[in-house]
Structure formats: C-alpha cells, structure tokens
Amino acid sequence: MEYVIGLDLGTSTCKALGVDLQGQVIGSESDQFKTYHPHPGWAEQDPEEVWKVASRTIQKLVANISGNPLALGVSAAMHSLMLVDSEGKPLTSAAIWSDQRSVIQATRLRE
C-alpha cells in the first residue's frame, strides 16, 4: 500500500499521521518532548531531543503500516531561534515562541 505521512511538530508533541491515496487515515503515532525553563521567563527545547522524538514517531508509524510511504509533509507551528555552526549543527537550545527574555527589547522597539 502506498501512503503519505503528515508530521506535526507542536509546542510539546510530535504527531505523525499515515494517509492512503484515497485520503483515509491508516495510522497515527505521537510522542512528547520537553520544554525547559532554565531561568524565569525562558522557554527552550533541545533540538536533538526534538529530532529524536520526530524520528522515533515516524519509525513507529511506518512499522505499523504495511507498504511504502511516498512523501512526508511537515508542519511546525512554533517559531524558534537557535544558533547553528557552519555545518548547520546546533550550538544552542532552541528558544521557542513562549520565551520571554526579549520583552524589554521588544517593548523598546514598539516605542
């Protein structure tokens, strides 16, 4: 059976859905990752943890569906900021949309 995979990376949960070519859902999996708050107002995620959870979620979905996935569509509703090196490897955690450490700067810019 041929199918496509939809992957949604939310704020705390990764969800994967397998859909056949007639539009019928044929499988789903989900897993969670953590948001860390190392200081008041900070909200960060470990990019390696998010990657592992996404990979594991897709692998579980594929293992439970017979056939070949044809495509993968990805949705990520979170806006994150993360420094990377020249090879694209993370140098920092990902500051997510709910991180508040730039409130003072944002207020000054609005003024």
C-alpha atoms as an extended CHARMM CRD file, in Angstrom:
* protein
*
       111  EXT
         1         1  MET       CA              0.0000000000        0.0000000000        0.0000000000  PROA      1               0.0000000000
         2         2  GLU       CA              1.2370000000        3.4700000000       -0.8550000000  PROA      2               0.0000000000
         3         3  TYR       CA              0.6280000000        6.3310000000        1.5580000000  PROA      3               0.0000000000
         4         4  VAL       CA              1.8630000000        9.7210000000        2.6710000000  PROA      4               0.0000000000
         5         5  ILE       CA              2.9490000000       10.8590000000        6.1090000000  PROA      5               0.0000000000
         6         6  GLY       CA              1.9800000000       14.1080000000        7.7620000000  PROA      6               0.0000000000
         7         7  LEU       CA              4.2330000000       15.1770000000       10.6370000000  PROA      7               0.0000000000
         8         8  ASP       CA              3.2120000000       17.9380000000       13.0310000000  PROA      8               0.0000000000
         9         9  LEU       CA              5.7730000000       19.3710000000       15.4390000000  PROA      9               0.0000000000
        10        10  GLY       CA              3.7840000000       21.2320000000       18.0480000000  PROA      10              0.0000000000
        11        11  THR       CA              4.9460000000       23.0290000000       21.1500000000  PROA      11              0.0000000000
        12        12  SER       CA              5.2340000000       19.8200000000       23.1650000000  PROA      12              0.0000000000
        13        13  THR       CA              4.0420000000       16.9430000000       20.9870000000  PROA      13              0.0000000000
        14        14  CYS       CA              5.1030000000       15.3680000000       17.7200000000  PROA      14              0.0000000000
        15        15  LYS       CA              2.2230000000       13.7640000000       15.8150000000  PROA      15              0.0000000000
        16        16  ALA       CA              2.5240000000       11.5790000000       12.7100000000  PROA      16              0.0000000000
        17        17  LEU       CA             -0.3710000000       10.5190000000       10.5180000000  PROA      17              0.0000000000
        18        18  GLY       CA             -0.3670000000        7.9640000000        7.6970000000  PROA      18              0.0000000000
        19        19  VAL       CA             -2.9170000000        8.6520000000        4.9550000000  PROA      19              0.0000000000
        20        20  ASP       CA             -3.5840000000        6.4060000000        1.9610000000  PROA      20              0.0000000000
        21        21  LEU       CA             -4.0040000000        7.7760000000       -1.5570000000  PROA      21              0.0000000000
        22        22  GLN       CA             -7.7880000000        7.8300000000       -1.1310000000  PROA      22              0.0000000000
        23        23  GLY       CA             -7.4530000000       10.1620000000        1.8680000000  PROA      23              0.0000000000
        24        24  GLN       CA             -8.1850000000        7.5850000000        4.5560000000  PROA      24              0.0000000000
        25        25  VAL       CA             -6.1890000000        7.7030000000        7.7880000000  PROA      25              0.0000000000
        26        26  ILE       CA             -4.4240000000        4.3510000000        8.1080000000  PROA      26              0.0000000000
        27        27  GLY       CA             -2.2730000000        5.0090000000       11.1590000000  PROA      27              0.0000000000
        28        28  SER       CA             -1.1540000000        7.5480000000       13.7080000000  PROA      28              0.0000000000
        29        29  GLU       CA              1.5150000000        7.9300000000       16.3600000000  PROA      29              0.0000000000
        30        30  SER       CA              2.5390000000       10.6530000000       18.7770000000  PROA      30              0.0000000000
        31        31  ASP       CA              5.2520000000       11.3310000000       21.2960000000  PROA      31              0.0000000000
        32        32  GLN       CA              6.2340000000       14.2280000000       23.5120000000  PROA      32              0.0000000000
        33        33  PHE       CA              9.3110000000       16.3430000000       24.0560000000  PROA      33              0.0000000000
        34        34  LYS       CA             10.0780000000       18.7270000000       26.8730000000  PROA      34              0.0000000000
        35        35  THR       CA             10.2660000000       22.4730000000       27.1730000000  PROA      35              0.0000000000
        36        36  TYR       CA             12.9410000000       23.6220000000       29.5830000000  PROA      36              0.0000000000
        37        37  HSD       CA             12.8190000000       26.7680000000       31.7090000000  PROA      37              0.0000000000
        38        38  PRO       CA             16.4240000000       27.2920000000       32.9230000000  PROA      38              0.0000000000
        39        39  HSD       CA             15.5990000000       30.8340000000       34.1150000000  PROA      39              0.0000000000
        40        40  PRO       CA             12.3270000000       32.6960000000       34.8060000000  PROA      40              0.0000000000
        41        41  GLY       CA             10.7140000000       33.6720000000       31.5020000000  PROA      41              0.0000000000
        42        42  TRP       CA             12.9150000000       31.3990000000       29.3960000000  PROA      42              0.0000000000
        43        43  ALA       CA             11.4040000000       28.6150000000       27.2610000000  PROA      43              0.0000000000
        44        44  GLU       CA             13.8000000000       26.3530000000       25.3760000000  PROA      44              0.0000000000
        45        45  GLN       CA             13.8230000000       22.9900000000       23.6780000000  PROA      45              0.0000000000
        46        46  ASP       CA             16.7160000000       20.6750000000       22.9580000000  PROA      46              0.0000000000
        47        47  PRO       CA             16.9280000000       20.3650000000       19.1450000000  PROA      47              0.0000000000
        48        48  GLU       CA             18.4970000000       16.9110000000       19.3910000000  PROA      48              0.0000000000
        49        49  GLU       CA             15.6270000000       15.7260000000       21.5900000000  PROA      49              0.0000000000
        50        50  VAL       CA             13.0380000000       17.1240000000       19.1490000000  PROA      50              0.0000000000
        51        51  TRP       CA             14.8410000000       15.3900000000       16.2500000000  PROA      51              0.0000000000
        52        52  LYS       CA             14.9650000000       12.0580000000       18.1090000000  PROA      52              0.0000000000
        53        53  VAL       CA             11.2820000000       12.2490000000       19.0360000000  PROA      53              0.0000000000
        54        54  ALA       CA             10.3010000000       13.1130000000       15.4450000000  PROA      54              0.0000000000
        55        55  SER       CA             12.4250000000       10.2750000000       14.0550000000  PROA      55              0.0000000000
        56        56  ARG       CA             11.0690000000        7.7920000000       16.5930000000  PROA      56              0.0000000000
        57        57  THR       CA              7.4650000000        8.8430000000       15.8980000000  PROA      57              0.0000000000
        58        58  ILE       CA              7.8830000000        8.3470000000       12.1490000000  PROA      58              0.0000000000
        59        59  GLN       CA              9.6030000000        4.9950000000       12.6740000000  PROA      59              0.0000000000
        60        60  LYS       CA              6.7530000000        3.7500000000       14.8980000000  PROA      60              0.0000000000
        61        61  LEU       CA              4.1850000000        4.8440000000       12.3170000000  PROA      61              0.0000000000
        62        62  VAL       CA              5.9940000000        3.1690000000        9.4070000000  PROA      62              0.0000000000
        63        63  ALA       CA              6.4760000000       -0.0450000000       11.4230000000  PROA      63              0.0000000000
        64        64  ASN       CA              2.7080000000       -0.3060000000       11.9400000000  PROA      64              0.0000000000
        65        65  ILE       CA              1.6680000000        0.2710000000        8.3190000000  PROA      65              0.0000000000
        66        66  SER       CA              2.3980000000       -2.1810000000        5.5330000000  PROA      66              0.0000000000
        67        67  GLY       CA              3.5770000000       -0.5390000000        2.3550000000  PROA      67              0.0000000000
        68        68  ASN       CA              5.7780000000        2.3030000000        1.2860000000  PROA      68              0.0000000000
        69        69  PRO       CA              5.4760000000        5.9560000000        2.2320000000  PROA      69              0.0000000000
        70        70  LEU       CA              5.6480000000        8.1700000000       -0.8490000000  PROA      70              0.0000000000
        71        71  ALA       CA              6.0700000000       11.5590000000        0.7780000000  PROA      71              0.0000000000
        72        72  LEU       CA              6.4710000000       13.3780000000        4.0570000000  PROA      72              0.0000000000
        73        73  GLY       CA              4.8130000000       16.7060000000        4.7900000000  PROA      73              0.0000000000
        74        74  VAL       CA              5.9560000000       18.6650000000        7.8440000000  PROA      74              0.0000000000
        75        75  SER       CA              4.1030000000       21.3000000000        9.8240000000  PROA      75              0.0000000000
        76        76  ALA       CA              5.7200000000       23.2160000000       12.6560000000  PROA      76              0.0000000000
        77        77  ALA       CA              3.6100000000       25.9070000000       14.2820000000  PROA      77              0.0000000000
        78        78  MET       CA              6.3110000000       27.0890000000       16.6290000000  PROA      78              0.0000000000
        79        79  HSD       CA              8.7160000000       29.9270000000       15.8810000000  PROA      79              0.0000000000
        80        80  SER       CA             12.1190000000       29.0870000000       17.2790000000  PROA      80              0.0000000000
        81        81  LEU       CA             15.5190000000       30.7210000000       17.3420000000  PROA      81              0.0000000000
        82        82  MET       CA             18.6680000000       28.6170000000       17.5100000000  PROA      82              0.0000000000
        83        83  LEU       CA             22.3000000000       29.3030000000       16.6740000000  PROA      83              0.0000000000
        84        84  VAL       CA             23.9850000000       26.7940000000       14.3670000000  PROA      84              0.0000000000
        85        85  ASP       CA             27.5570000000       26.3290000000       13.1650000000  PROA      85              0.0000000000
        86        86  SER       CA             28.7330000000       26.4650000000        9.5360000000  PROA      86              0.0000000000
        87        87  GLU       CA             27.5740000000       22.8560000000        9.0620000000  PROA      87              0.0000000000
        88        88  GLY       CA             24.0880000000       23.5060000000       10.4620000000  PROA      88              0.0000000000
        89        89  LYS       CA             24.7440000000       21.7580000000       13.7780000000  PROA      89              0.0000000000
        90        90  PRO       CA             23.0320000000       23.3230000000       16.8110000000  PROA      90              0.0000000000
        91        91  LEU       CA             25.2010000000       25.4800000000       19.0550000000  PROA      91              0.0000000000
        92        92  THR       CA             22.3750000000       26.3960000000       21.4440000000  PROA      92              0.0000000000
        93        93  SER       CA             18.9950000000       25.1790000000       22.5640000000  PROA      93              0.0000000000
        94        94  ALA       CA             16.0200000000       26.4630000000       20.5660000000  PROA      94              0.0000000000
        95        95  ALA       CA             14.2950000000       29.4480000000       22.1640000000  PROA      95              0.0000000000
        96        96  ILE       CA             10.6080000000       28.8320000000       21.3820000000  PROA      96              0.0000000000
        97        97  TRP       CA              7.6910000000       31.2220000000       20.8370000000  PROA      97              0.0000000000
        98        98  SER       CA              6.8210000000       31.4620000000       24.5380000000  PROA      98              0.0000000000
        99        99  ASP       CA             10.3330000000       32.5890000000       25.5660000000  PROA      99              0.0000000000
       100       100  GLN       CA             10.0710000000       35.9950000000       27.2430000000  PROA      100             0.0000000000
       101       101  ARG       CA             13.7080000000       37.0440000000       27.6410000000  PROA      101             0.0000000000
       102       102  SER       CA             13.4530000000       39.7830000000       24.9730000000  PROA      102             0.0000000000
       103       103  VAL       CA             10.4350000000       41.5790000000       26.4670000000  PROA      103             0.0000000000
       104       104  ILE       CA             12.4310000000       44.7120000000       27.2860000000  PROA      104             0.0000000000
       105       105  GLN       CA             13.9310000000       44.9230000000       23.7850000000  PROA      105             0.0000000000
       106       106  ALA       CA             10.5740000000       44.2670000000       22.1160000000  PROA      106             0.0000000000
       107       107  THR       CA              8.9430000000       46.9910000000       24.2060000000  PROA      107             0.0000000000
       108       108  ARG       CA             11.6760000000       49.4720000000       23.2210000000  PROA      108             0.0000000000
       109       109  LEU       CA             11.2480000000       48.6030000000       19.5400000000  PROA      109             0.0000000000
       110       110  ARG       CA              7.4800000000       49.1470000000       19.7460000000  PROA      110             0.0000000000
       111       111  GLU       CA              8.0420000000       52.5460000000       21.3600000000  PROA      111             0.0000000000
